[in-house]
Amino acid sequence: MARDLPNPPPGFEELSADEKLDYVQSLWDRLAAHPEAIPVPAWHQRVIEERLARHQEDPDSARPWEEVREDVSDKLKGFRSRRE
């Protein structure tokens, strides 16, 4: 069971934005090094199963990852240009 930990950890607020990002990336890297140790909630598993079943019913409805990535990248570029 998870322990109550200070949120954010002591000293975190004193870090610069870059240092905070480095800290969070370091935590993520440590977790990602052992994905098998991260529990998957039951509702996540249900969503995966539902999506897999939909794909198996109509495999032609899927899009290649490269195409999806390009679309997302284009949308982000448009979003960034509107903010500037």
N, C-alpha and C positions, 0 to 999 in steps of 0.2 A: 504494500500500500504506500502511496506517496506521502511524504512528510510535508508539513508546512514549512516552506522556505521563504525567506524574505524576498519580496518582489518589488523592485529589482534588488539584486544582491548589493551588499554594502560596497560603496565606492563607485557604483555604476553611474550615478548621476554626475559624478565629477569627471567622467571621461568625455573626450571630444566626440563629435558625431562619428568621425572616422573610426575612433577606438571602439565606440559602441557597436558599430557595424562589424568590425573585426572580431569582437567578443562574441556576438551572436553567430557569425559565420563559423567561428571555432566550435561553439556549442553544437551547431548543426552538423559540422564535419564529424564530431565525436559520435553523435547519434547515428549518422548515416553509415559509419564504419561497421555497425552491427545492426542492420535493419531487422534481422530475425529476432532481436530482443525487444522490438517495439510492438506492443500489442495492437491488434487491429480490432476496432470496435465492431460489434455484430452488425450495426447499421451500415458500416462501410462495406462489409462482405455482402450484404443484401443488395446494395447499389451495384456492386461489381457483377454479381450474378444476374441482376435484371438487365444490365447493359450488355453483358455477354449473350444472354438469351435473345435480346433484340437484334444484336449483330448476327447471330446464327440464323435468325429468321430471314434477315435481309442483308447478306454480306456486301452486296453492291452499294449499300447506302453509306459505307465507310469511306473516309477520305484518307489519303496518304499523309503521314506525319509532316513531311516536307511542305505539303500544301497548307496544312493547318498552321504550321509555324510561320510560313510566309504571310498568311492572312493576319495572324496575330501581330506580327512585326509591323506590317503596314498600318494596322489600326493604332498601334502604339506610336508610330511616327506621326500619324495624323493627330493623335491626342496631344503629343508633345508640342507640335507646331501650333496648335490652338492655344496652348498655355503660354507661349512665348510672346 
